[in-house]
Amino acid sequence: MAAANELITADAIEATEFMDLSRKYRVTGVPKTIVNETIEIMGALPEQDYVRAALQLPEQG
Amino acid sequence: MALLSPQDEATLKQHLSVITLPVQLVLFTQTIGGSESGPVTKRILGELAALNDKVTLVEKSFVLDTEDRNKYKVDKAPAIVLLSDGVDTRMRLYGAPTGYEFVGLVEAIIVAGTSKIELDPETMKWIQAVDKPTHIQVFSTPT
């Protein structure tokens, strides 16, 4: 996503190495995604569902 | 002893052969008071960089190279910043890239080295429509 848009920064963080951050974002399972400090995505989702959740796009249909 | 087996090296060499652009792996580590994963990360990146002429490892000190730290907005170590032909890709890896993170690192190197993004065209449209700074943090573990 970061490669596709200059406004996006993507960090991959090893949760056990940065325990303070893991605690801050309540990482109890992985993968866990945090977007702009507020949006939380638990687990791995299909591509479109993941991007939709990360960007808070409305559901289709 | 090398971390990558000869078989791993051969497979990775083949994966990395698609790279056409120079990729710089800028590694920030902290020697004193830093975590033990700094040296491991350096070894992994060194072995990866040895597999393809276009991939280079650039070492920075998390403590001393504050200008670069600020430039790339790196706030913890070890950190890997990926540059594509000198341009920041805005992709970062924090912690040792072992296990699943290693796969992510190789994929990120290929994206940086090819400028090709393997995403569905519709998903790409959504991502390209983002018009405000967006910070994505993905937490994972090695296993």
N, CA and C atoms of all chains as a GROMACS GRO file, in nm:
protein
  612
    1MET      N    1   0.084  -0.120   0.000
    1MET     CA    2   0.000   0.000   0.000
    1MET      C    3   0.088   0.125   0.000
    2ALA      N    4   0.197   0.120   0.078
    2ALA     CA    5   0.287   0.236   0.085
    2ALA      C    6   0.352   0.261  -0.051
    3ALA      N    7   0.381   0.152  -0.123
    3ALA     CA    8   0.445   0.166  -0.254
    3ALA      C    9   0.350   0.229  -0.355
    4ALA      N   10   0.221   0.219  -0.329
    4ALA     CA   11   0.122   0.267  -0.425
    4ALA      C   12   0.076   0.410  -0.399
    5ASN      N   13   0.108   0.464  -0.283
    5ASN     CA   14   0.063   0.600  -0.251
    5ASN      C   15   0.162   0.668  -0.157
    6GLU      N   16   0.211   0.782  -0.198
    6GLU     CA   17   0.315   0.852  -0.120
    6GLU      C   18   0.269   0.898   0.017
    7LEU      N   19   0.139   0.899   0.039
    7LEU     CA   20   0.088   0.944   0.170
    7LEU      C   21   0.082   0.830   0.272
    8ILE      N   22   0.110   0.709   0.223
    8ILE     CA   23   0.098   0.592   0.312
    8ILE      C   24   0.237   0.544   0.356
    9THR      N   25   0.250   0.520   0.487
    9THR     CA   26   0.371   0.461   0.544
    9THR      C   27   0.331   0.327   0.605
   10ALA      N   28   0.411   0.225   0.579
   10ALA     CA   29   0.378   0.092   0.631
   10ALA      C   30   0.492   0.037   0.714
   11ASP      N   31   0.464   0.005   0.839
   11ASP     CA   32   0.563  -0.052   0.930
   11ASP      C   33   0.528  -0.197   0.962
   12ALA      N   34   0.624  -0.286   0.945
   12ALA     CA   35   0.607  -0.424   0.992
   12ALA      C   36   0.686  -0.435   1.121
   13ILE      N   37   0.617  -0.470   1.229
   13ILE     CA   38   0.680  -0.467   1.361
   13ILE      C   39   0.680  -0.607   1.424
   14GLU      N   40   0.797  -0.647   1.472
   14GLU     CA   41   0.806  -0.776   1.539
   14GLU      C   42   0.752  -0.756   1.682
   15ALA      N   43   0.636  -0.813   1.707
   15ALA     CA   44   0.561  -0.783   1.829
   15ALA      C   45   0.634  -0.819   1.958
   16THR      N   46   0.706  -0.931   1.959
   16THR     CA   47   0.770  -0.974   2.084
   16THR      C   48   0.893  -0.888   2.117
   17GLU      N   49   0.945  -0.822   2.015
   17GLU     CA   50   1.064  -0.739   2.036
   17GLU      C   51   1.028  -0.599   2.086
   18PHE      N   52   0.911  -0.555   2.054
   18PHE     CA   53   0.868  -0.421   2.095
   18PHE      C   54   0.743  -0.435   2.183
   19MET      N   55   0.766  -0.488   2.302
   19MET     CA   56   0.656  -0.520   2.391
   19MET      C   57   0.577  -0.397   2.435
   20ASP      N   58   0.646  -0.285   2.451
   20ASP     CA   59   0.576  -0.163   2.492
   20ASP      C   60   0.469  -0.125   2.390
   21LEU      N   61   0.508  -0.134   2.262
   21LEU     CA   62   0.413  -0.102   2.155
   21LEU      C   63   0.301  -0.206   2.150
   22SER      N   64   0.338  -0.331   2.168
   22SER     CA   65   0.238  -0.439   2.165
   22SER      C   66   0.135  -0.419   2.276
   23ARG      N   67   0.184  -0.375   2.392
   23ARG     CA   68   0.092  -0.349   2.504
   23ARG      C   69   0.006  -0.227   2.472
   24LYS      N   70   0.069  -0.124   2.418
   24LYS     CA   71  -0.003  -0.001   2.386
   24LYS      C   72  -0.121  -0.029   2.293
   25TYR      N   73  -0.096  -0.115   2.194
   25TYR     CA   74  -0.202  -0.142   2.095
   25TYR      C   75  -0.278  -0.272   2.125
   26ARG      N   76  -0.256  -0.325   2.244
   26ARG     CA   77  -0.325  -0.447   2.289
   26ARG      C   78  -0.314  -0.559   2.184
   27VAL      N   79  -0.190  -0.589   2.150
   27VAL     CA   80  -0.167  -0.697   2.053
   27VAL      C   81  -0.169  -0.830   2.130
   28THR      N   82  -0.280  -0.901   2.118
   28THR     CA   83  -0.292  -1.029   2.187
   28THR      C   84  -0.284  -1.144   2.088
   29GLY      N   85  -0.292  -1.112   1.961
   29GLY     CA   86  -0.279  -1.213   1.856
   29GLY      C   87  -0.220  -1.146   1.734
   30VAL      N   88  -0.161  -1.226   1.646
   30VAL     CA   89  -0.101  -1.167   1.525
   30VAL      C   90  -0.153  -1.238   1.400
   31PRO      N   91  -0.151  -1.175   1.285
   31PRO     CA   92  -0.116  -1.036   1.266
   31PRO      C   93  -0.223  -0.941   1.320
   32LYS      N   94  -0.179  -0.827   1.369
   32LYS     CA   95  -0.272  -0.723   1.408
   32LYS      C   96  -0.228  -0.593   1.342
   33THR      N   97  -0.323  -0.524   1.280
   33THR     CA   98  -0.290  -0.400   1.210
   33THR      C   99  -0.354  -0.282   1.281
   34ILE      N  100  -0.276  -0.177   1.294
   34ILE     CA  101  -0.324  -0.051   1.352
   34ILE      C  102  -0.309   0.056   1.245
   35VAL      N  103  -0.416   0.124   1.214
   35VAL     CA  104  -0.408   0.231   1.113
   35VAL      C  105  -0.438   0.365   1.181
   36ASN      N  106  -0.345   0.458   1.164
   36ASN     CA  107  -0.359   0.592   1.221
   36ASN      C  108  -0.398   0.589   1.369
   37GLU      N  109  -0.338   0.497   1.440
   37GLU     CA  110  -0.354   0.487   1.587
   37GLU      C  111  -0.495   0.443   1.632
   38THR      N  112  -0.590   0.439   1.542
   38THR     CA  113  -0.727   0.416   1.586
   38THR      C  114  -0.793   0.291   1.528
   39ILE      N  115  -0.769   0.262   1.403
   39ILE     CA  116  -0.837   0.148   1.339
   39ILE      C  117  -0.761   0.020   1.370
   40GLU      N  118  -0.833  -0.084   1.412
   40GLU     CA  119  -0.769  -0.211   1.445
   40GLU      C  120  -0.820  -0.319   1.352
   41ILE      N  121  -0.730  -0.396   1.296
   41ILE     CA  122  -0.771  -0.509   1.213
   41ILE      C  123  -0.704  -0.634   1.270
   42MET      N  124  -0.784  -0.729   1.311
   42MET     CA  125  -0.732  -0.852   1.368
   42MET      C  126  -0.722  -0.959   1.261
   43GLY      N  127  -0.609  -1.028   1.258
   43GLY     CA  128  -0.591  -1.141   1.168
   43GLY      C  129  -0.565  -1.102   1.025
   44ALA      N  130  -0.552  -1.205   0.943
   44ALA     CA  131  -0.525  -1.184   0.801
   44ALA      C  132  -0.657  -1.189   0.726
   45LEU      N  133  -0.680  -1.092   0.642
   45LEU     CA  134  -0.805  -1.086   0.565
   45LEU      C  135  -0.772  -1.094   0.416
   46PRO      N  136  -0.873  -1.131   0.334
   46PRO     CA  137  -0.850  -1.124   0.190
   46PRO      C  138  -0.816  -0.979   0.151
   47GLU      N  139  -0.741  -0.964   0.042
   47GLU     CA  140  -0.688  -0.833   0.002
   47GLU      C  141  -0.791  -0.719   0.006
   48GLN      N  142  -0.902  -0.739  -0.063
   48GLN     CA  143  -1.001  -0.630  -0.072
   48GLN      C  144  -1.061  -0.597   0.065
   49ASP      N  145  -1.089  -0.700   0.144
   49ASP     CA  146  -1.147  -0.678   0.277
   49ASP      C  147  -1.048  -0.602   0.366
   50TYR      N  148  -0.921  -0.640   0.352
   50TYR     CA  149  -0.816  -0.577   0.433
   50TYR      C  150  -0.803  -0.428   0.400
   51VAL      N  151  -0.792  -0.399   0.272
   51VAL     CA  152  -0.775  -0.259   0.230
   51VAL      C  153  -0.899  -0.178   0.266
   52ARG      N  154  -1.015  -0.239   0.247
   52ARG     CA  155  -1.142  -0.171   0.280
   52ARG      C  156  -1.144  -0.136   0.430
   53ALA      N  157  -1.101  -0.231   0.512
   53ALA     CA  158  -1.100  -0.208   0.657
   53ALA      C  159  -0.996  -0.102   0.695
   54ALA      N  160  -0.879  -0.111   0.634
   54ALA     CA  161  -0.771  -0.018   0.668
   54ALA      C  162  -0.806   0.125   0.628
   55LEU      N  163  -0.876   0.139   0.517
   55LEU     CA  164  -0.909   0.273   0.468
   55LEU      C  165  -1.049   0.316   0.508
   56GLN      N  166  -1.115   0.230   0.585
   56GLN     CA  167  -1.251   0.260   0.634
   56GLN      C  168  -1.346   0.291   0.518
   57LEU      N  169  -1.341   0.208   0.416
   57LEU     CA  170  -1.431   0.228   0.303
   57LEU      C  171  -1.563   0.157   0.333
   58PRO      N  172  -1.674   0.212   0.283
   58PRO     CA  173  -1.802   0.149   0.310
   58PRO      C  174  -1.812   0.011   0.246
   59GLU      N  175  -1.892  -0.074   0.307
   59GLU     CA  176  -1.914  -0.209   0.253
   59GLU      C  177  -1.980  -0.200   0.117
   60GLN      N  178  -1.948  -0.297   0.032
   60GLN     CA  179  -2.011  -0.300  -0.100
   60GLN      C  180  -2.147  -0.365  -0.090
   61GLY      N  181  -2.230  -0.342  -0.190
   61GLY     CA  182  -2.357  -0.411  -0.195
   61GLY      C  183  -2.463  -0.320  -0.154
   62MET      N  184   2.899  -1.953   1.070
   62MET     CA  185   2.810  -2.028   0.981
   62MET      C  186   2.700  -1.937   0.926
   63ALA      N  187   2.672  -1.957   0.800
   63ALA     CA  188   2.571  -1.872   0.734
   63ALA      C  189   2.431  -1.906   0.788
   64LEU      N  190   2.346  -1.805   0.792
   64LEU     CA  191   2.209  -1.827   0.838
   64LEU      C  192   2.126  -1.893   0.726
   65LEU      N  193   2.159  -1.856   0.602
   65LEU     CA  194   2.086  -1.913   0.489
   65LEU      C  195   2.159  -2.037   0.437
   66SER      N  196   2.084  -2.143   0.413
   66SER     CA  197   2.145  -2.264   0.358
   66SER      C  198   2.172  -2.243   0.209
   67PRO      N  199   2.260  -2.322   0.148
   67PRO     CA  200   2.284  -2.308   0.004
   67PRO      C  201   2.154  -2.321  -0.076
   68GLN      N  202   2.066  -2.406  -0.029
   68GLN     CA  203   1.937  -2.424  -0.099
   68GLN      C  204   1.851  -2.297  -0.088
   69ASP      N  205   1.847  -2.238   0.033
   69ASP     CA  206   1.774  -2.111   0.054
   69ASP      C  207   1.831  -2.003  -0.038
   70GLU      N  208   1.963  -2.000  -0.042
   70GLU     CA  209   2.030  -1.898  -0.124
   70GLU      C  210   1.991  -1.910  -0.270
   71ALA      N  211   1.989  -2.034  -0.320
   71ALA     CA  212   1.955  -2.056  -0.462
   71ALA      C  213   1.811  -2.011  -0.490
   72THR      N  214   1.720  -2.046  -0.399
   72THR     CA  215   1.578  -2.009  -0.416
   72THR      C  216   1.564  -1.857  -0.412
   73LEU      N  217   1.630  -1.794  -0.315
   73LEU     CA  218   1.620  -1.648  -0.300
   73LEU      C  219   1.681  -1.576  -0.418
   74LYS      N  220   1.791  -1.627  -0.467
   74LYS     CA  221   1.859  -1.567  -0.583
   74LYS      C  222   1.762  -1.563  -0.701
   75GLN      N  223   1.690  -1.671  -0.716
   75GLN     CA  224   1.594  -1.680  -0.827
   75GLN      C  225   1.481  -1.578  -0.807
   76HIS      N  226   1.428  -1.569  -0.684
   76HIS     CA  227   1.321  -1.472  -0.654
   76HIS      C  228   1.368  -1.328  -0.680
   77LEU      N  229   1.492  -1.301  -0.639
   77LEU     CA  230   1.545  -1.165  -0.649
   77LEU      C  231   1.592  -1.129  -0.790
   78SER      N  232   1.595  -1.228  -0.879
   78SER     CA  233   1.646  -1.202  -1.014
   78SER      C  234   1.556  -1.108  -1.095
   79VAL      N  235   1.434  -1.087  -1.048
   79VAL     CA  236   1.340  -0.998  -1.120
   79VAL      C  237   1.372  -0.850  -1.097
   80ILE      N  238   1.458  -0.824  -1.000
   80ILE     CA  239   1.489  -0.685  -0.963
   80ILE      C  240   1.563  -0.612  -1.076
   81THR      N  241   1.514  -0.491  -1.106
   81THR     CA  242   1.581  -0.411  -1.210
   81THR      C  243   1.634  -0.279  -1.153
   82LEU      N  244   1.580  -0.237  -1.038
   82LEU     CA  245   1.620  -0.110  -0.977
   82LEU      C  246   1.709  -0.136  -0.855
   83PRO      N  247   1.807  -0.048  -0.830
   83PRO     CA  248   1.888  -0.066  -0.709
   83PRO      C  249   1.802  -0.053  -0.582
   84VAL      N  250   1.824  -0.142  -0.490
   84VAL     CA  251   1.751  -0.138  -0.362
   84VAL      C  252   1.852  -0.120  -0.250
   85GLN      N  253   1.831  -0.016  -0.168
   85GLN     CA  254   1.918   0.004  -0.052
   85GLN      C  255   1.842  -0.038   0.073
   86LEU      N  256   1.904  -0.123   0.151
   86LEU     CA  257   1.846  -0.162   0.279
   86LEU      C  258   1.919  -0.081   0.386
   87VAL      N  259   1.855   0.022   0.435
   87VAL     CA  260   1.919   0.109   0.534
   87VAL      C  261   1.885   0.053   0.673
   88LEU      N  262   1.989   0.003   0.738
   88LEU     CA  263   1.969  -0.062   0.868
   88LEU      C  264   2.014   0.028   0.981
   89PHE      N  265   1.925   0.054   1.073
   89PHE     CA  266   1.958   0.130   1.194
   89PHE      C  267   1.970   0.032   1.310
   90THR      N  268   2.087   0.031   1.373
   90THR     CA  269   2.102  -0.053   1.492
   90THR      C  270   2.162   0.029   1.606
   91GLN      N  271   2.144  -0.026   1.724
   91GLN     CA  272   2.196   0.041   1.843
   91GLN      C  273   2.293  -0.055   1.910
   92THR      N  274   2.423  -0.020   1.908
   92THR     CA  275   2.524  -0.112   1.960
   92THR      C  276   2.518  -0.121   2.112
   93ILE      N  277   2.517  -0.005   2.178
   93ILE     CA  278   2.515  -0.005   2.324
   93ILE      C  279   2.371   0.012   2.372
   94GLY      N  280   2.330  -0.081   2.454
   94GLY     CA  281   2.195  -0.073   2.509
   94GLY      C  282   2.087  -0.117   2.411
   95GLY      N  283   2.128  -0.163   2.294
   95GLY     CA  284   2.031  -0.208   2.194
   95GLY      C  285   1.994  -0.354   2.214
   96SER      N  286   1.896  -0.401   2.141
   96SER     CA  287   1.855  -0.541   2.156
   96SER      C  288   1.953  -0.633   2.084
   97GLU      N  289   1.945  -0.761   2.120
   97GLU     CA  290   2.035  -0.860   2.061
   97GLU      C  291   2.003  -0.885   1.914
   98SER      N  292   1.887  -0.841   1.872
   98SER     CA  293   1.847  -0.872   1.734
   98SER      C  294   1.916  -0.784   1.631
   99GLY      N  295   1.983  -0.678   1.675
   99GLY     CA  296   2.054  -0.592   1.581
   99GLY      C  297   2.158  -0.668   1.499
  100PRO      N  298   2.252  -0.739   1.566
  100PRO     CA  299   2.352  -0.815   1.491
  100PRO      C  300   2.291  -0.924   1.402
  101VAL      N  301   2.184  -0.987   1.451
  101VAL     CA  302   2.116  -1.091   1.370
  101VAL      C  303   2.061  -1.028   1.243
  102THR      N  304   1.996  -0.913   1.260
  102THR     CA  305   1.938  -0.843   1.145
  102THR      C  306   2.046  -0.807   1.045
  103LYS      N  307   2.160  -0.761   1.095
  103LYS     CA  308   2.271  -0.723   1.007
  103LYS      C  309   2.320  -0.844   0.927
  104ARG      N  310   2.329  -0.959   0.993
  104ARG     CA  311   2.375  -1.080   0.924
  104ARG      C  312   2.276  -1.121   0.816
  105ILE      N  313   2.147  -1.116   0.849
  105ILE     CA  314   2.044  -1.156   0.751
  105ILE      C  315   2.051  -1.064   0.629
  106LEU      N  316   2.056  -0.934   0.652
  106LEU     CA  317   2.059  -0.838   0.541
  106LEU      C  318   2.186  -0.853   0.459
  107GLY      N  319   2.298  -0.879   0.528
  107GLY     CA  320   2.426  -0.897   0.458
  107GLY      C  321   2.420  -1.017   0.365
  108GLU      N  322   2.362  -1.127   0.416
  108GLU     CA  323   2.352  -1.247   0.334
  108GLU      C  324   2.257  -1.226   0.216
  109LEU      N  325   2.150  -1.151   0.239
  109LEU     CA  326   2.055  -1.122   0.131
  109LEU      C  327   2.120  -1.034   0.024
  110ALA      N  328   2.189  -0.930   0.070
  110ALA     CA  329   2.252  -0.836  -0.023
  110ALA      C  330   2.358  -0.906  -0.109
  111ALA      N  331   2.420  -1.010  -0.053
  111ALA     CA  332   2.524  -1.082  -0.128
  111ALA      C  333   2.464  -1.164  -0.243
  112LEU      N  334   2.333  -1.181  -0.242
  112LEU     CA  335   2.269  -1.265  -0.345
  112LEU      C  336   2.234  -1.189  -0.472
  113ASN      N  337   2.235  -1.057  -0.465
  113ASN     CA  338   2.198  -0.979  -0.584
  113ASN      C  339   2.277  -0.847  -0.585
  114ASP      N  340   2.339  -0.821  -0.698
  114ASP     CA  341   2.424  -0.700  -0.709
  114ASP      C  342   2.346  -0.571  -0.687
  115LYS      N  343   2.217  -0.574  -0.714
  115LYS     CA  344   2.138  -0.450  -0.704
  115LYS      C  345   2.094  -0.420  -0.560
  116VAL      N  346   2.112  -0.517  -0.472
  116VAL     CA  347   2.071  -0.498  -0.332
  116VAL      C  348   2.193  -0.464  -0.248
  117THR      N  349   2.188  -0.351  -0.179
  117THR     CA  350   2.301  -0.314  -0.094
  117THR      C  351   2.255  -0.284   0.048
  118LEU      N  352   2.345  -0.309   0.140
  118LEU     CA  353   2.318  -0.284   0.281
  118LEU      C  354   2.389  -0.155   0.322
  119VAL      N  355   2.313  -0.063   0.382
  119VAL     CA  356   2.371   0.063   0.430
  119VAL      C  357   2.350   0.066   0.581
  120GLU      N  358   2.460   0.071   0.655
  120GLU     CA  359   2.446   0.068   0.801
  120GLU      C  360   2.445   0.206   0.862
  121LYS      N  361   2.354   0.226   0.954
  121LYS     CA  362   2.344   0.353   1.027
  121LYS      C  363   2.335   0.324   1.176
  122SER      N  364   2.383   0.420   1.252
  122SER     CA  365   2.372   0.407   1.397
  122SER      C  366   2.244   0.476   1.443
  123PHE      N  367   2.164   0.403   1.519
  123PHE     CA  368   2.039   0.460   1.570
  123PHE      C  369   2.069   0.578   1.663
  124VAL      N  370   2.183   0.571   1.731
  124VAL     CA  371   2.218   0.676   1.828
  124VAL      C  372   2.288   0.795   1.761
  125LEU      N  373   2.384   0.766   1.672
  125LEU     CA  374   2.468   0.872   1.617
  125LEU      C  375   2.412   0.938   1.490
  126ASP      N  376   2.348   0.859   1.406
  126ASP     CA  377   2.300   0.914   1.278
  126ASP      C  378   2.160   0.974   1.291
  127THR      N  379   2.154   1.076   1.375
  127THR     CA  380   2.022   1.133   1.406
  127THR      C  381   1.958   1.202   1.285
  128GLU      N  382   2.043   1.257   1.197
  128GLU     CA  383   1.988   1.325   1.080
  128GLU      C  384   1.912   1.224   0.992
  129ASP      N  385   1.974   1.109   0.970
  129ASP     CA  386   1.908   1.004   0.889
  129ASP      C  387   1.786   0.948   0.962
  130ARG      N  388   1.799   0.936   1.092
  130ARG     CA  389   1.687   0.886   1.172
  130ARG      C  390   1.566   0.976   1.156
  131ASN      N  391   1.592   1.106   1.163
  131ASN     CA  392   1.482   1.202   1.148
  131ASN      C  393   1.428   1.203   1.006
  132LYS      N  394   1.520   1.194   0.911
  132LYS     CA  395   1.480   1.195   0.770
  132LYS      C  396   1.384   1.079   0.740
  133TYR      N  397   1.416   0.962   0.794
  133TYR     CA  398   1.332   0.845   0.767
  133TYR      C  399   1.230   0.819   0.878
  134LYS      N  400   1.224   0.909   0.973
  134LYS     CA  401   1.130   0.897   1.085
  134LYS      C  402   1.138   0.760   1.154
  135VAL      N  403   1.260   0.722   1.186
  135VAL     CA  404   1.282   0.594   1.254
  135VAL      C  405   1.288   0.619   1.405
  136ASP      N  406   1.199   0.555   1.481
  136ASP     CA  407   1.192   0.583   1.624
  136ASP      C  408   1.226   0.463   1.712
  137LYS      N  409   1.267   0.354   1.650
  137LYS     CA  410   1.307   0.238   1.730
  137LYS      C  411   1.405   0.153   1.646
  138ALA      N  412   1.481   0.065   1.713
  138ALA     CA  413   1.581  -0.015   1.642
  138ALA      C  414   1.575  -0.161   1.694
  139PRO      N  415   1.615  -0.258   1.612
  139PRO     CA  416   1.663  -0.240   1.476
  139PRO      C  417   1.551  -0.202   1.378
  140ALA      N  418   1.587  -0.119   1.281
  140ALA     CA  419   1.491  -0.077   1.181
  140ALA      C  420   1.553  -0.091   1.042
  141ILE      N  421   1.471  -0.137   0.950
  141ILE     CA  422   1.516  -0.146   0.810
  141ILE      C  423   1.428  -0.053   0.727
  142VAL      N  424   1.494   0.040   0.659
  142VAL     CA  425   1.423   0.132   0.570
  142VAL      C  426   1.458   0.089   0.428
  143LEU      N  427   1.357   0.070   0.344
  143LEU     CA  428   1.384   0.026   0.207
  143LEU      C  429   1.379   0.144   0.111
  144LEU      N  430   1.488   0.161   0.036
  144LEU     CA  431   1.493   0.265  -0.067
  144LEU      C  432   1.493   0.200  -0.203
  145SER      N  433   1.420   0.258  -0.296
  145SER     CA  434   1.418   0.210  -0.433
  145SER      C  435   1.493   0.313  -0.517
  146ASP      N  436   1.610   0.278  -0.564
  146ASP     CA  437   1.695   0.370  -0.640
  146ASP      C  438   1.714   0.502  -0.562
  147GLY      N  439   1.733   0.490  -0.433
  147GLY     CA  440   1.758   0.606  -0.347
  147GLY      C  441   1.634   0.676  -0.295
  148VAL      N  442   1.518   0.633  -0.344
  148VAL     CA  443   1.394   0.698  -0.303
  148VAL      C  444   1.325   0.616  -0.194
  149ASP      N  445   1.283   0.682  -0.089
  149ASP     CA  446   1.217   0.615   0.024
  149ASP      C  447   1.086   0.549  -0.022
  150THR      N  448   1.074   0.418   0.004
  150THR     CA  449   0.951   0.347  -0.034
  150THR      C  450   0.842   0.360   0.074
  151ARG      N  451   0.879   0.414   0.188
  151ARG     CA  452   0.791   0.429   0.303
  151ARG      C  453   0.754   0.292   0.364
  152MET      N  454   0.833   0.191   0.331
  152MET     CA  455   0.815   0.059   0.392
  152MET      C  456   0.926   0.042   0.496
  153ARG      N  457   0.888   0.002   0.614
  153ARG     CA  458   0.984  -0.016   0.724
  153ARG      C  459   0.961  -0.152   0.790
  154LEU      N  460   1.071  -0.212   0.834
  154LEU     CA  461   1.059  -0.333   0.914
  154LEU      C  462   1.131  -0.309   1.045
  155TYR      N  463   1.064  -0.335   1.154
  155TYR     CA  464   1.124  -0.316   1.286
  155TYR      C  465   1.139  -0.451   1.355
  156GLY      N  466   1.260  -0.477   1.405
  156GLY     CA  467   1.288  -0.607   1.467
  156GLY      C  468   1.358  -0.696   1.367
  157ALA      N  469   1.409  -0.810   1.418
  157ALA     CA  470   1.481  -0.901   1.328
  157ALA      C  471   1.384  -0.965   1.228
  158PRO      N  472   1.421  -0.963   1.100
  158PRO     CA  473   1.331  -1.021   0.999
  158PRO      C  474   1.347  -1.173   0.989
  159THR      N  475   1.298  -1.241   1.090
  159THR     CA  476   1.304  -1.388   1.088
  159THR      C  477   1.162  -1.440   1.070
  160GLY      N  478   1.146  -1.567   1.042
  160GLY     CA  479   1.013  -1.626   1.025
  160GLY      C  480   0.932  -1.554   0.919
  161TYR      N  481   0.806  -1.523   0.950
  161TYR     CA  482   0.717  -1.458   0.854
  161TYR      C  483   0.771  -1.323   0.809
  162GLU      N  484   0.838  -1.255   0.900
  162GLU     CA  485   0.893  -1.123   0.867
  162GLU      C  486   0.996  -1.132   0.755
  163PHE      N  487   1.064  -1.247   0.746
  163PHE     CA  488   1.164  -1.264   0.642
  163PHE      C  489   1.095  -1.267   0.504
  164VAL      N  490   0.983  -1.337   0.499
  164VAL     CA  491   0.906  -1.342   0.373
  164VAL      C  492   0.863  -1.200   0.335
  165GLY      N  493   0.817  -1.126   0.435
  165GLY     CA  494   0.774  -0.988   0.412
  165GLY      C  495   0.889  -0.902   0.362
  166LEU      N  496   1.007  -0.925   0.417
  166LEU     CA  497   1.125  -0.849   0.376
  166LEU      C  498   1.158  -0.876   0.229
  167VAL      N  499   1.159  -1.004   0.193
  167VAL     CA  500   1.192  -1.041   0.054
  167VAL      C  501   1.086  -0.981  -0.041
  168GLU      N  502   0.960  -0.988  -0.003
  168GLU     CA  503   0.854  -0.930  -0.088
  168GLU      C  504   0.873  -0.779  -0.101
  169ALA      N  505   0.909  -0.715   0.010
  169ALA     CA  506   0.928  -0.569   0.008
  169ALA      C  507   1.047  -0.533  -0.081
  170ILE      N  508   1.153  -0.613  -0.077
  170ILE     CA  509   1.270  -0.588  -0.162
  170ILE      C  510   1.229  -0.599  -0.310
  171ILE      N  511   1.147  -0.698  -0.340
  171ILE     CA  512   1.104  -0.717  -0.480
  171ILE      C  513   1.015  -0.600  -0.526
  172VAL      N  514   0.927  -0.554  -0.438
  172VAL     CA  515   0.844  -0.437  -0.474
  172VAL      C  516   0.935  -0.315  -0.497
  173ALA      N  517   1.031  -0.295  -0.407
  173ALA     CA  518   1.122  -0.180  -0.420
  173ALA      C  519   1.210  -0.191  -0.544
  174GLY      N  520   1.244  -0.313  -0.581
  174GLY     CA  521   1.335  -0.335  -0.692
  174GLY      C  522   1.270  -0.350  -0.827
  175THR      N  523   1.138  -0.355  -0.828
  175THR     CA  524   1.069  -0.371  -0.956
  175THR      C  525   0.967  -0.261  -0.982
  176SER      N  526   0.926  -0.193  -0.874
  176SER     CA  527   0.818  -0.095  -0.881
  176SER      C  528   0.688  -0.159  -0.927
  177LYS      N  529   0.680  -0.290  -0.916
  177LYS     CA  530   0.556  -0.360  -0.954
  177LYS      C  531   0.480  -0.398  -0.828
  178ILE      N  532   0.353  -0.361  -0.824
  178ILE     CA  533   0.271  -0.391  -0.708
  178ILE      C  534   0.166  -0.492  -0.750
  179GLU      N  535   0.171  -0.609  -0.686
  179GLU     CA  536   0.080  -0.716  -0.725
  179GLU      C  537  -0.051  -0.704  -0.648
  180LEU      N  538  -0.131  -0.604  -0.684
  180LEU     CA  539  -0.261  -0.588  -0.619
  180LEU      C  540  -0.370  -0.583  -0.725
  181ASP      N  541  -0.488  -0.620  -0.684
  181ASP     CA  542  -0.604  -0.616  -0.771
  181ASP      C  543  -0.625  -0.470  -0.820
  182PRO      N  544  -0.658  -0.448  -0.947
  182PRO     CA  545  -0.673  -0.311  -0.999
  182PRO      C  546  -0.773  -0.227  -0.918
  183GLU      N  547  -0.879  -0.290  -0.870
  183GLU     CA  548  -0.978  -0.213  -0.793
  183GLU      C  549  -0.919  -0.170  -0.658
  184THR      N  550  -0.847  -0.261  -0.594
  184THR     CA  551  -0.782  -0.228  -0.467
  184THR      C  552  -0.682  -0.114  -0.488
  185MET      N  553  -0.610  -0.121  -0.597
  185MET     CA  554  -0.513  -0.015  -0.629
  185MET      C  555  -0.582   0.120  -0.640
  186LYS      N  556  -0.699   0.121  -0.701
  186LYS     CA  557  -0.774   0.247  -0.717
  186LYS      C  558  -0.807   0.305  -0.579
  187TRP      N  559  -0.851   0.221  -0.487
  187TRP     CA  560  -0.886   0.267  -0.352
  187TRP      C  561  -0.763   0.327  -0.284
  188ILE      N  562  -0.649   0.254  -0.298
  188ILE     CA  563  -0.527   0.299  -0.230
  188ILE      C  564  -0.478   0.431  -0.290
  189GLN      N  565  -0.484   0.441  -0.419
  189GLN     CA  566  -0.437   0.564  -0.484
  189GLN      C  567  -0.528   0.683  -0.455
  190ALA      N  568  -0.650   0.656  -0.411
  190ALA     CA  569  -0.743   0.765  -0.381
  190ALA      C  570  -0.720   0.823  -0.241
  191VAL      N  571  -0.634   0.760  -0.161
  191VAL     CA  572  -0.607   0.810  -0.026
  191VAL      C  573  -0.543   0.949  -0.038
  192ASP      N  574  -0.602   1.047   0.032
  192ASP     CA  575  -0.553   1.185   0.016
  192ASP      C  576  -0.507   1.248   0.147
  193LYS      N  577  -0.486   1.163   0.250
  193LYS     CA  578  -0.430   1.216   0.375
  193LYS      C  579  -0.327   1.117   0.430
  194PRO      N  580  -0.231   1.170   0.510
  194PRO     CA  581  -0.128   1.080   0.562
  194PRO      C  582  -0.188   0.961   0.637
  195THR      N  583  -0.141   0.844   0.604
  195THR     CA  584  -0.195   0.721   0.662
  195THR      C  585  -0.080   0.634   0.711
  196HIS      N  586  -0.083   0.601   0.837
  196HIS     CA  587   0.025   0.523   0.898
  196HIS      C  588  -0.027   0.385   0.934
  197ILE      N  589   0.028   0.285   0.867
  197ILE     CA  590  -0.017   0.147   0.891
  197ILE      C  591   0.092   0.074   0.970
  198GLN      N  592   0.054   0.013   1.080
  198GLN     CA  593   0.149  -0.067   1.160
  198GLN      C  594   0.097  -0.209   1.166
  199VAL      N  595   0.177  -0.304   1.121
  199VAL     CA  596   0.136  -0.444   1.124
  199VAL      C  597   0.224  -0.519   1.223
  200PHE      N  598   0.163  -0.576   1.323
  200PHE     CA  599   0.238  -0.653   1.424
  200PHE      C  600   0.235  -0.801   1.387
  201SER      N  601   0.352  -0.864   1.394
  201SER     CA  602   0.356  -1.009   1.372
  201SER      C  603   0.462  -1.067   1.462
  202THR      N  604   0.469  -1.201   1.461
  202THR     CA  605   0.573  -1.269   1.540
  202THR      C  606   0.648  -1.362   1.445
  203PRO      N  607   0.768  -1.408   1.484
  203PRO     CA  608   0.846  -1.491   1.392
  203PRO      C  609   0.779  -1.622   1.354
  204THR      N  610   0.693  -1.676   1.440
  204THR     CA  611   0.634  -1.808   1.408
  204THR      C  612   0.483  -1.798   1.394
   0.00000   0.00000   0.00000
